[in-house]
Amino acid sequence: MNVLGLVCSYRKMGNTEIAVKEALMGAQEAGAEVAMIRLTDYRIEPCRGCMSCVFKKTECPVQDEAHRLYRILVDYDALILGTPTYILGPTGLLKTLLDRGMGFMYGYGRGLEGRPALSMATAGIPGWEPYALPINALFLRALGYTIVDQFMVYGQGPGEVVYHEEAIMRARKGGKTVVEQLSKGKAEYLGEETPYSCPYCHNTLLLFLDEERVKCPNCGIVGKLRTNGQGHWVEWEKTPNRWIEKEVIWHFEHQVLPSGPRFMKRRREIREKTVHYRQFSPPCTEKS
């Protein structure tokens, strides 16, 4: 069993790296071989939206190290993900890597399906991190991982996370949990739940569709708000979430791929209808 730690922080030996290393120590204690990489050590360019990876099922034409990173992920049986919180959410590094994973999700098969992952995010102040864990979950679920636990770790100055002893202990335990799930052969979520947590990404960031119905923006499932004298909960509909392999393949083959022939048929007409947009290019000049 081997476990990879992925640090998505620009700061070496900051709070995020410490939390990931603590979890890796737990995984090592449980009998796994461990390794760690810093996402900042790899050159990752933004996705250009050319869709070659989907329409042609070829490797992304952008020449950087995103391909290498995805191959590394496949080489490891489990992942420990750590991200710092910048402005209410994780760094753009993580989303940039995910954007480059479209071909991996569809064109090359889902090589990470069902593998266990631990998700951690660090922040300085409670309440200023609402998108950190949900976007971590988006990254992990989109690639096929099963989240076994997720939690926030708090510390403002570099290294101050060591004073958040409860979180440090949970990180160590989380690393061990990942290995235990690997040993079982089927990963499941063992973290905290609420009566309105999504049953797949386990987050509580919900989209209200109307007065009664809510939707998990990550997984796409819908539920109804219920209440009684004891409290509130969500009764989730038994529909497949968008990240299972069958749904991902359906999305690309029935919603994305048909757009190619449609666009080619309209290409000349679109060019004629958009000529005035190409000609309209007001320059920006600095006012100060």
N, C-alpha and C positions, 0 to 999 in steps of 0.2 A: 504494500500500500504506500502510495506517495501523495503528499499534500503540498499544494503550492500556495504561498502567500502573495497577494497582489496589493502593493501599496500605491495608492493613487494620490500621493502628496508630493508637492515640490520641495518640502522641507525634509532633509535627512535627519533621522533620529528625533522626529517630532512625535506628537501624541499618536498619530495614526500608525506610524511605523512601530512604536512601542506596543500598541494594542495588537497589531498583527503578529509581532514577534512573540508576545505572551501566548497567543493562541497557537502559534506554531510549536512552542515549547510544550504545550499541552498535548498536541498531536504527536509530538515526538515521544513524550512519556507514555502515550498509549500504544506505541509500537510502530508508528509510521515513519517513513523517510520524509524529510521536509526540505523545502527550498523556498526562496523569496526573491521576487523581482520588484524593482521600482518602475512604475510606468513611465516616469520621466527619463529613464535611461534609454527609451526607445523613441525613434522618430515616427510619429503618427500624423499623417496629413488628413485633412478633412475629406469626407466623401464628396465627390464631384457630381453625384446624381446621374452618372452616365448609364447606370443600370446594366452594364455589360455582364456583371456577375450573375444577374437574374435572367436576362433575355438570351445571352450567349452561353451562360454557365461556364464562364472563363474566370481565371483569377483576376482580381481587381487590377486594372492597368496602372494605378498609382504606385509608383516605385518607392516604397518606404518599408517600415518594419511591422506593419499591422499584420501581414500574412504570417510572419514569424511568430508574433504573439499568439495568434489563434492556434498555430501548430503546437506551441508550448502548452496552452491550455488543454489541448487534447492529450498531451503526454502525461498529465497528472490526473489522478483518480478523484481528487476533491479540491475545492478552492476555499481559501480564506480571504475575503475581500475587505479592505479597509480604505475608507475615503474621509478626507476632512470636509468640513462644511465651510463654504465661503459665504455667498449671499443666499442664505436659507436652504441651500442644497449643495450637492457634491461638486467638485471641480469639473470643468468642461472636458478634462482629459477622458473621463469615463464615458461620457456621451459620445465624444469623438470616436473612441474605440468601438462603441456599440454601433454607431452609424456605418462603420466600415465592416460590420459583421453581417450585412444583408446576404451576401453570397454564401457565407458560412451557414447561415440559418436555412438557406434553401438549396443553393447550387451544389454544395459539397456534402449535404446531409447533416444531421444534427448529432455530431459526435459526442456531445456532452449530456445527452438526454438522461435525466434521472440521477446524475452525479450529485453528491451532497455538497452544499456550500454554506459557509458561515458569513453573515453580513454584519459589518460593524461600521459606524460612522462616528467621527469625533467632532465635538463642537465646544465653543467656549461658554455659551450661555443657554440654559434650557429654554425652549420656546422659540429659539431662533434657528431651527433646523427642520422645518416641517416637510421638506422635500428630500432630505438626505436618504433616509431608509427606503422610501418609496422608489426613488430613482435607482438606488442600489438593487432593489428588487426587480425593477424593470430590466436592468442589465442581466441579472442572473436568470430570470424566468425566460427572457427572450432567447437566451442561448441554450435553454433546456435544463439548467440546474434546478435541483430541489433544495429550497432553503431549509436548514435544520434549526437555525436560530438567528435572530437579528436584534440589535440593541444599540443604543447611543452610549458614548463614552465622553465625559466632559473634562476639559482642562484648557485654560486660556493660554498660558505661556507654554513654550516648548518644554515638554517633559512633565508638566504639571498633572498629567493624567495619572501618574503614579500615586497621587493622593486620592484618586477615585478608586479606593480599594475594592469596593464591591464590583465595579465594572472590570477591573483587572482580574479578579477571581473568576468572573463570568467568562472573560476571554479565554483564560486557561481551560476552564470547563468546556467552552465551546469547541476548542481545538480537539479535546478528547471526544466530545460528542460526534464530531465529524468522522473520526476514526471508528467509533462504535457503529455508526450508521453504515460505513463502508463494510465492516465485518458482517453486518446483517444482510447486506446485499440489496437492501431496498431502503432508501432514505425517506424520512418523514419529519414533519415539523414538530419540534419539542419546545419551542419558545412560548412566550406569553401570548394570550389571545384575549380579545374582548368580545362582547356579544355582537359587535358589528364589524369584526375583522373579516377581510376577504379570506376565504378558505384556501386560496392558492398562493397569493403573495403575502398574506397575513398582515396587510397594512390597513389603516383606518382612514386613509385619505379617499373620500368617497365623492362622487358626482351626483347631485340631486337631479333626477329627471322630472319629478313633480312632487307633490306633497307627500306621496306615499312610497314612490319607487326611487331606489338609488342604484348606482352603477360603480363598479370598480374600474377606474380609468386605466389601470395597468392590465388587468386580465379580461375586461370586457363583459364580465358576468353581471346580471341584474338581480336585485332582491327587493323585498318589500319591508318597509319599516313596521315593526310590530311593537305594541306596548300593552302593559297590564299594570296592576297595582304594584308590581315589584320592580319594574324598570322597562327599558327599551332594548330591542335587539333587531337584527336583520334576518329575515327568512330568505335565504338565497335560493334562486331557481336552480334546478339541477340541469344546467346546460354546460357544455364543455367550455373551458377557458381558452382564450385565443392562442396560448403558447404551447398547447400540446401539439405533437408532431402532425397529426392529421389536420388540425385547424390551420397551422402555419402553411402546410403544403396547399390546402384548399385556397387560402388567401392569395398565394402567389399564382397558382394555376388558374383560378377563376376570377380574380379581381385585378391582378397586376399584369400577367402575360397578355390577356386580351386587349390591353391598352396599346400594345405595340402595333399590331396590324391596323387598328383604328387610327392611330396617329399617322402612320405612313399614308393611309388613304387621304387624310385631311391635310397633309403637310404643306402642299402648295397653297391651298386655301388659307391655312393659318398664316403662312408667310405674307400673303396679300393683305389679310386683315390686321396684321401687326406691324406693317411697314411704318406707320406714323409713330408707333412707340419707339422703333429703332432710331427714327430721325429726331425724336425728342430726347435731348440729353443736356439738361441745364447744368452748368458747372457749379461746383461748390467753392466759394471763396471764403477765407477766414475774415471775420469781421473785426477782430482785435489785432 
